[in-house]
Amino acid sequence: MKTNRTRSQERIFKLLKTQKRSLSAQDIYSKLRKHEKPLGLATVYRSLDALKREGVVTVRTLANGESVYSCLQQDQHYLNCVKCGASIIINECPVQNWEDKLQQSHKFKIFYHNLEFFGVCNSCTFTEDIS
């Protein structure tokens, strides 16, 4: 679903496509400030919102409350540790059939979904047991 993007949106989208990890708006702002004509932080947020509404960028909120953005490559599933902040990617999708049914029953085009579980990772559990 390609729309007419602004130059700012296109720059941010190109940057996100080259990243192996999700970035915060502040990270994006800092990276673009180093290499190109600077963008204001408010412009970064507006551009990210437009790209999210276009369905090409996803946003997820980490356990610490920070929002991070990435290009939509596939649905994303995570186990998030609330103690150390680690995010472990889950490569299987337990809700794909449900997504297909929802699209049909509600006549709704779903771009992507995020599935996240919050708890304590093995390392933090082990650390708590020793204490």
N, C-alpha and C positions, 0 to 999 in steps of 0.2 A: 504494500500500500504506500507507494511513493507519492509524496506531495511536494509542493514547491517549498523547499526549505530555505531558511535564511542562511547567509554565510556562517553565522555563529553556530547554528544548528548543524550544518554540514561539517564544520571543523570539529565540533564535539563528537559527532557520530564517527568521523574518521579516526579520531583519537581512541574512542572506546573500542573500535574494531581491532586495534592493534594491541590491546591490553589482554594479558592472561588472567587478570584478576579484576574484581569490581573496584571502582573508584568513588570516593566521596566527591561532592561538588567542589569542596576546597582543593582536593587533589587535582581535579580537572582544571580548575582555575590556575593553580600553581604551574602545572605542566604547560598549559597554553601560554601562560605569561612568559615562560622561559624561551619558547621557541618561535613565537609569532607575535603579531600585533595583539596587544593585551585585550582581553575581554573583562568587563566588570563582573563581579560575582553575581549580581542580580541578573545579568544577561545569561550567565551560565545556568542559573536556576530556571529561568524562563525557557531557555532552549531545551533543557532536560525535560521539563514538563511537556513541551510540545512534542518532543521525540517519544516520550512515554505515551502520550495520547495517540500518536501515529502508530504505535504498536511495535516499534523497532528497538526500544530501550526498556529495560526492566529496572525496577527499583526494589530494594529490600532493606528492611530495617534490622540492623544488628542488635544483639542483646544489650549493648550499651546505649542504644537509641539513635546511633548514627545511621543515616541513609547512604547506601552505596548503589552505584549504577553500573550497568553493563549492557552490551549489545544482546539483543534477543537471538540466541543461537538455538536454544531448545528450552523446554521447561526445566525448572531448577528445583532441586530438592536438597534440604540440608538438615543436619543435626547440629545444633548450636549450643555450646557450653556457656552457661550463664556466669560461670566463675572466671574462666580465663579468656573467654571471647572467641575461642576456636570455632570454625565452621567446617564441618565435614560434609563433603558432597555425597549424596546418595544417587547412584546411577540407575536405579529402577523407579518406575512410576506406578504406584498403587492406585492412582485415580484416573488414569487415561480413559478407561471405559466410561466412567462417570462423566468426564468432560465431554465425550462424544454424545452421550445421552442428553446432557444439558443443552448442547448446541442445537440438537434436533427438537427437543421438547419446548424450548423457549425461543427458538428462531433467533439465536444470539451467536454472533461470531466471536469466539474466544481467541485472542492473540497468544496468550501464554498463561501459565499459572506457576505459582511458587508454593511449595509445601515445606514448612519448617517445623521442626520439633525442638523444644528447648529443655535442657537438663544439664547434667554434669558429665563431662568426658571421663574416660578411664584414668587419665593422668591426674585430674583433680580429685577423683574419687580415691585414688591411691594415696594422694597427698593428705586428704582428710583422714584416712584410716591410720596413717602414721602419727598424725598430730595428737 
